[in-house]
Amino acid sequence: MYTPIFAMTPYQMTWQTYLTFGLYLLLMIGTGLYFCWRANNNLEDYLLGGRGLGSWVTALSAQASDMSGWLLMGLPGAVYFFGINQMWIAVGLLGGTLLNWLIVAPRLRVYTGMMDSLTLNSFLDRRFRAPKNLIRIAGAVFTLFFFTVYAAAGLVSAGKLFETMFGIDYVAAVLIGAGVMIFYTLLGGFLAVCWTDLFQGILMFLAIVVLPIYAYTTLPAGSIEQAFAARDISFSLLPPEQTTPAALLAVVSLAAWGLGYFGQPHILVRFMGIRSVRLFPRATAIAMVWVVISLAGAVWIGALAAPMFPGLDKVNSENVFIYMIGRLFHPLPGGILLAAILAAIMSTIDSQLLVSSSSLTDDVYKHLLRPQCGEREELWVSRFSVIVITVVACALAFDRDSSIFDLVTFAWGGFGAIFGPAVLFALYSKRMTWLPVFSGMVAGLVVLLVWKAFHWNAMMYEIVPGFIANILTILIVDRFAGLKNPETEREFETMVAEIKAFRTE
């Protein structure tokens, strides 16, 4: 009979833990204050940092904002609850990350710079010359919807973290987390977000390396397999389907997370803000080392938690990182590791808030409501938008039973299915025009929502049919209703020539 290695107990706070958390929050707020003056010059400084990021800041801020609290809470919880086969999500994310840096980043940086685009939606609209800003406005609506869901997932993470650690009411915990993130995002804009994400990425990396190594030394051999067997969960790398084809289909579904990378605005905006295309090789190497080790550590934490904390339900399984720290570490180093969870949460929500506010300001307010507004007015509208979006996300996050994993899955799939093909065609199809791309975005959204509504995502992650429907619609509409535009073709050739020039230097 299986015997649990540890009994789960609530996290015990001490003055050392409070001190660690306090210092961390002061560092984040101080960063916002430091960059405050830089963010007030113009809208480009506030939203893209003047396109002056270095390789380290670009790489670590992109990956920290990518992974979020999902890395330290959602993914370990999924591995704990469903089994080691969830590692295929990590494999898909690894492949998607690499392709994003190699085939999307350089061309996107050059192209958006040529067109003076501050948001992904403005780039797609200008690239395809959509009439009446159609792609820009539709993209802004999609961005606001899915980023509100995404931000809600981060606030659920923050709520669970503060509730577990401090024993405070869950709703109050959500509001505290939201308040801190609003503060430094409002003050410092893109630079504050990117530099805090650099610090947060380093902290997350240290936590994801230290915790599983130390936890592994406390467990007897074979305990992980025994713990999964006691809950009748297979330790196999293949999902527990009845037939091999079904199991392979499940693997494809899990690995399909990688498709989402091509359409994530909060990641792509980092590529737009780097100082030069010449920095991408170094930034790519830094990012890939971070991602490989971090994803492996997250999967391993979920597996190690199985014998340490048996019997957790799906919602509480996302707290195994917190439980493990409380059981294994002294309050001072434990507080540092717990701050890494807050770092993971904040590094994504702050990016989402900034991208959402930029979309609402630059794509909707300026180009639809007040074309004559000045940059000073845009800055204040952008900051007000951060508050509005946060309030809506908080309302969604107040349900404590919300699953971080489920919320992130839906939002990630939405961006990938809607924007991913549009970005790829924008960067690699010389003759593509607005009508096929807009039709594909709508088709991707409709298929994604229908797939989700009928719960077919239990068979296949909704990003797959949405992504495929988007591509097929683009190709079909282009075949029968494609429009030739010599101006966009010349711009495409100029972009390709610049990329070749950088690579031959």
ABEGO torsion letter per residue (X at the ends): XBBBABBBBBBBBBAAAAAAAAAAAAAAAAAAAAAAAAAAABAAAAAAGGGABBAAAAAAAAAAAAAEAAAAAAAAAAAAAAEAAAAAAAAAAAAAAAAAAAAAAAAAAAAAAAAGBABAAAAAAAAAGBBGGAAAAAAAAAAAAAAAAAAAAAAAAAAAAAAAAAGBBAAAAAAAAAAAAAAAAAAAEAAAAAAAAAAAAAAAAAAAAAAAAAAAAABBBGAAAAAAAAAGBBABABBBBABAAAAAAAAAAAAAAAAAAAABAAAAAAAAABABAAAAAAAAAAAAAAAAAAAAAAAAAAAAAAAABBGBBAAAAAAAAAAAAAAABBAAAAAAAAAAAAAAAAAAAAAAAAAAAAAAAAAAAAAAABAABBAAAAAAAAAAAAAAAAAAAAAAAABAABBAAAAAAAAAAAAAAAAAAAAAAAAABAABBAAAAAAAAAAAAAAAAAAAAAGAAAABBAAAAAAAAAAAAAAAAAAAABBBBAAAAAAAAAAAAAAAAAAAX
